[in-house]
Amino acid sequence: MTNLQHTPLHAAHLALNARMVDFGGWDMPVNYGSQIDEHRAVRTDAGMFDVSHMRVVDFEGEAVRQFFCRAIANNVDKLTTPGKALYSCLLQSDGGVIDDLIVYYLSETSFRVVVNAGTADKDIAWFGQLNAQGEFNLSITPRGDLGIIAMQGPNAREKVWQVLPDTREQTQDIKPFNAVQFPETHASKYGELMLARTGYTGEDGFEIVVPATHIETLWNVLREAGVKPAGLGVRDTLRLEAGMNLYGQDMDETVSPLDAGLAWTVDLKTPRDFVGRSALEANGSQANFVGLVLIKENGRACGVLRAHQKVVTEHGDGEITSGTFSPSMQESIAFARVPTGVAAGDTVQVIIRDKPLPARVVKLPFVRNGKVLVDLS
């Protein structure tokens, strides 16, 4: 444990008697007691997550737009309004996924990126190489002085405005995947802030970027306002219900975004030479990325779907990439990469403890905004 990295909220987690685990080299809370209660809080009220292990990176320079046109698979020309965000993949030349990330447009000379914790050093090194190769002359600054609290749930935004009333006017009408920055003079108690209407749970809310020196104070005030801390365990069940991929499980450097349910994040329509484009166009999609629901026998589930279980279909074998028991659905659910002939409505067999069990193929997501979208009748 002594070699693990700590977020600025580490002491706050210990004070709440959180169960801590090694998550990609970070000592992180998996839960604070009942994982089911944490899940329910996010789906019905408001919960908050420490996501300060993720890295904020700022890019400055006259050629910053041209840089991202080359660097990522989605098209940053969609970003024209300050604060507008874009989800995309960072690709190798062979089309494999280096990371999935969010890019924020701040101005024509300033972009901000939030990258995954486990890939942050690799991402930053790759960005640096591309910056030098293309002679973009950007300043690339990892913001270790910042932390992030993810506030999620149907009442999350109201709880944020209760604690940060000066932010309400500028954020109450922003659409999803937009952000607003607040200078220190606006919120002097917590320093310079950015509120982004993004998240990883399928619920509404804000991700709050805050100076690391002020984040524990903000965390505690949010707790006093009735926001329930939530750990990595419930973050995984929530994102799986919401049909959201996890890097390292559902995609990685060996997987094309076209085979990971991420084709919608890849822009092949505009004539833009981004890294990995030629490989994606040459190879196309080699698999379908689908949802699975384990079929119950006599009203009971006979197992739990987990990563790496084999999926047997009429078109060949596939594999589960992520699986869990859904608290919202009371069903065993999973993502799977399967042959292209497999479609929603099909029944497949999943090998669990050497026994084939039937599962229904469904369209993702399973749950959004507290509502189950899969017909289980």
Secondary structure as UniProt FT lines:
FT   TURN            2..3
FT   TURN            8..9
FT   HELIX           10..15
FT   TURN            16..17
FT   STRAND          19..23
FT   TURN            24..25
FT   STRAND          26..31
FT   HELIX           35..44
FT   STRAND          47..50
FT   TURN            52..53
FT   STRAND          55..60
FT   TURN            62..63
FT   HELIX           64..71
FT   HELIX           76..78
FT   TURN            82..83
FT   STRAND          84..91
FT   TURN            93..94
FT   STRAND          97..107
FT   TURN            108..109
FT   STRAND          110..115
FT   TURN            117..119
FT   HELIX           120..133
FT   TURN            134..135
FT   STRAND          139..142
FT   TURN            144..145
FT   STRAND          146..152
FT   TURN            154..155
FT   HELIX           156..163
FT   HELIX           165..167
FT   HELIX           168..171
FT   TURN            172..173
FT   STRAND          178..182
FT   TURN            184..186
FT   TURN            188..190
FT   STRAND          193..196
FT   STRAND          205..211
FT   TURN            212..214
FT   HELIX           215..224
FT   TURN            225..226
FT   STRAND          228..229
FT   HELIX           232..241
FT   TURN            242..243
FT   TURN            248..250
FT   TURN            253..254
FT   HELIX           257..259
FT   TURN            260..261
FT   HELIX           263..265
FT   TURN            275..276
FT   HELIX           277..283
FT   STRAND          288..294
FT   TURN            298..299
FT   TURN            307..308
FT   STRAND          310..313
FT   TURN            314..315
FT   STRAND          316..326
FT   TURN            327..330
FT   STRAND          331..338
FT   TURN            340..341
FT   TURN            344..345
FT   STRAND          347..352
FT   TURN            353..354
FT   STRAND          355..362
FT   STRAND          367..368
FT   TURN            369..370
FT   STRAND          371..372
//
